[in-house]
């Protein structure tokens, strides 16, 4: 089981881009549960980023909504950003 923490930048982005959009918010929390069980679940499309974001990873909530995160330890991840492809990359 992977433990999750939310950075202050993630909380701001979530409030601005996701909160209040009920279907998207529900989908986010379902994906978080999937992530906790297995961060590499194929349905999440988890992948390592490159370039300026090479220390980060990303997974998909839906087609154009991504969560950017870092592994703090083997069983702990810190979510750092959420939004569309253009917003987070």
C-alpha positions in Angstrom: 0.0 0.0 0.0 1.4 3.4 -1.0 1.0 6.3 1.3 0.1 9.7 -0.3 0.9 13.3 0.8 -0.3 16.5 -0.9 2.1 19.4 -1.3 0.7 22.9 -0.8 1.1 23.6 -4.6 -1.0 20.5 -5.3 -3.7 21.6 -2.9 -3.9 25.0 -4.6 -4.0 23.4 -8.1 -6.7 21.0 -7.0 -8.8 23.7 -5.5 -8.5 25.9 -8.7 -8.8 23.2 -11.4 -10.7 20.2 -9.9 -12.7 21.1 -6.8 -16.4 21.6 -7.4 -16.4 19.6 -10.7 -18.2 16.7 -9.1 -17.7 14.0 -11.8 -14.0 14.8 -12.1 -13.5 15.0 -8.4 -15.1 11.6 -7.9 -12.9 10.1 -10.7 -9.8 11.6 -9.0 -10.6 9.9 -5.6 -11.2 6.6 -7.4 -7.9 6.9 -9.1 -6.2 7.8 -5.8 -7.5 4.5 -4.3 -6.1 2.6 -7.4 -2.8 4.4 -7.0 -2.6 3.5 -3.3 -3.1 -0.1 -4.1 -0.7 -0.2 -7.0 1.0 3.0 -8.4 1.8 1.1 -11.6 -1.8 -0.1 -12.4 -2.1 0.0 -16.2 -5.3 2.0 -16.0 -3.4 4.9 -14.5 -0.8 5.0 -17.3 1.9 5.9 -14.8 5.1 7.1 -16.4 8.4 8.8 -15.6 8.8 12.3 -16.9 11.9 13.7 -18.6 13.7 17.0 -19.1 13.1 19.7 -16.4 10.7 17.3 -14.7 12.9 14.2 -14.7 12.6 13.6 -11.0 8.8 13.4 -11.3 6.3 10.9 -12.4 2.7 11.3 -13.7 -0.5 9.3 -13.9 -3.8 10.0 -15.7 -7.2 10.8 -14.1 -8.8 11.0 -17.5 -7.6 11.8 -21.0 -6.3 15.3 -20.4 -6.1 15.5 -16.6 -2.8 14.4 -15.0 -1.3 14.2 -11.5 2.4 14.9 -11.2 4.1 13.3 -8.2 7.4 12.2 -6.7 8.3 9.1 -4.8 9.6 10.2 -1.4 10.3 6.6 -0.5 9.4 3.2 -1.9 6.0 3.3 -0.3 5.3 7.1 -0.1 4.4 9.5 -2.9 4.0 13.3 -2.8 1.5 14.7 -5.2 2.8 18.1 -6.5 0.5 19.2 -9.3 -2.8 18.4 -11.1 -4.3 19.7 -14.3 -4.4 19.3 -18.1 -1.3 18.4 -20.0 -0.5 22.0 -20.8 -1.0 23.1 -17.2 1.3 20.6 -15.6 4.1 20.2 -18.1 
